Amino acid sequence: MPDGGVDENKRATLRRFAALGTAAPLVGLGDREASASRSDAPDALVGYIAATPGAHFSKIRDDLQLGTGETQHHLRQLLEEGTVESHRDGDYRRFFIADRFSASEQVALGYLRRDTPRGMVVALLRNPEATGAELADALGVSRPTISAAAANLADAGLLDRTDGYELTEPERLLTLIVRYADSFDAAAGALADDAASLVRYDP
């Protein structure tokens, strides 16, 4: 593909997320509006983070087709302005719109951004009785992989392993999946479509 095609694709991606960024009422937005000469990148970053809370640096950079230095520069400015905030999650630093999520929601979103933990959560929301072996088969991973992910979810307070695997806050996890379904995989999207049938009603 010619270089011009790549640039146009990048420009379209930035503008799409920039539209989300400028449409959202955000902390620090006034400071950014004062710099009329700035590129689409800051607003694109805000729009992307608003739509994909908990994304880590590399995913943000790659999905927006930005350079490493450019991404670092604009994220640093957004952090300093108080428009976004970050949360350390193991080897990753995850980014969120400032003051939008509680600490526990940030942790939950961090795990929902990981393939195996998210797959386990989705499977357990559909079938709370699922065993480790069934989860491994459903996700196409090994039992040790499920055990390791379960230990991490338990340490985060999202899973109880006392008697099998039980989500400790299924309603909160389901709400986050439904709200940000478009930023997850197809299985999470399908769960969001079926969410009404999964919510318990106890009059």
N, C-alpha and C positions, 0 to 999 in steps of 0.2 A: 504494500500500500504506500502511495506517495506520502512524503512528510506532511503535506498540506492536509491530507485526509486524517492523519493522526491528530494534528492540531485542531481540526474542526470537531473531531470526536471528543477530544478533551474539553474544548470550549463548550460544547453542548452539555457535557456532563456537569461542568462547573456551573453553567447557567441554570440547569435544572435544579440543582441543590441550592444554589444561591437564591432562587425564588422561594424555596422553603425557608431559608435563613432570614430573608428580609420580611417574610410574612409573619414570623413568630414574634410575640412580645417578649423580649429577652433583656436580662440585666446587662448593662453596658452597651446597649444598642445605640444610644445617643452618641457615645464617644466614637463609635465606628462610623455613624452617619456623618460626623463632622469631617471625616477624611474622604471627601468626594472622589479623590483621584485614585483611591485604592482599587485593586483588581477585584475580580469576582471571587477569588480564592477564599477570603475570610468569610463572606456570606455563604459560600458553598460548604465550608467546613462546619459552620453553625447549622446549616440545613441538614447536612449529612449526620452530624452528631444528634440532632433532634430526632431524626428518623431512625437512627441506628445507635441508640444509647448503649454504652458499654463497649463500643468498638475500640480496638487497640490501634496504636500508631501506624503499624505497617498496613493494616487493612484500610484505614482512612486514606493513607498516602496512595496505596495502589488503586483503590476504587475510584478516587478522584483524579488519578493519573497526574499527581503532583510530584515534584522532586523532593528528596529527603530534606534538603536545606529549606526549601520553600515551606514545606509542611511544618517543620520545626519552628520556623520564624513566626508563621501566622498563629500556630497553636500557642506559642509562648505569649504573643500579644493578647490573644483571647483569654488566656489564663490570668494575665496581669490585669486585664479590664474587668474580670469577674464575670465574663459571659459564659465561660465553661469552667468545669472543675475536673480533676482527675483522681483516680483511685488506683492504688497499687494492687495488682492481683498476680502474685507470684512473679514470673518473668515479664509480665505485661503491665503497662500503665493504660488504664481504660478511661475513656473520656465521656463526660455527661454535660448536659446543659446545667448551669449552676442553679442550685436550690430547687431542683425539680424532683429529686429522688432522695429517699431516706438512705442511711448507710446500709441497712439490710436489703433494700431494693437494689442498690448498686452491686452488692455482693451477688444477689440472685441473678441480675442481668449478666454479670461476669460469667457465671456458670452457664447461663443460657446461650452465651456466645461460644461455648465449647461443644464440639460435636457429640461426644459420648455422654457427658452430663445432660445436655439438652435432649438427646435421644431417650435417655432413661426417664427424664421428667415427663416427656410426651407419652412414653409407653405406660408409665405408672398413672398418669392422669386418665388414660383410657382404660387401664386394667390395674387397679390398686393391688390386686392379688398376684401380680406377675412375680415370678421367681428370678433369681440370678441367671439360671440357665435359659429361661425364656427371654430375658432381656438380652443376653448375649446372642441368642439366635435371631431375635428381631433386629438387632443393630449390626449383625455380622461382625462381631468382635469376640475376643476370647473372654473366658470367665475371669481370669486375672485382671483384664482391662476393666470389666464391670466392677470387680471388687475394689480396684484402686479408685475408680470414679465415685463409687459409693462411699468410700472412706472420706474422700474430699468433700462430698456433699454433706456427709454427717458432720464433719469438722466445721462446716459453714453453717450448721444448724438448719439445713434444708431437708435432711433425711434422717429418719429414725431406723436403726438397724436392730432394735431389740428383738423383734420377731418378724423376720423377713425385711422387706424394704417398704417403708411408709413415708410418704412426703409429709413434712411437718406443717407446711403452709400451702396446700394445694390451690386454694382460692387465689392467693396472691400470685403464685406462679402462672396459673391459668390466665389471670388478668393481664400480666405482662406479656404473655405469649399472644393473646388476642390483640392487645393494643399495638404491638410491634411485629405482627405476623409477617408483614411484607419484608422484614429485614432478616427473617430466619429461613429455614429450608422448607421444602415442600411438605414434609411430615408435620411441621409446626403449623404451616398454613392450613393444612387439612384439619388439624385439631381445632384451630381457631374457627373454621367454618362449622364445626360440629359442637362448638362450645356450649350452646344453649342446652343440649341434651346431657351435658356432663355436670351442670350446676344442680346441686341438690336443692329441692324446695321442701321445706318442712313447716307448714302453716301452724 
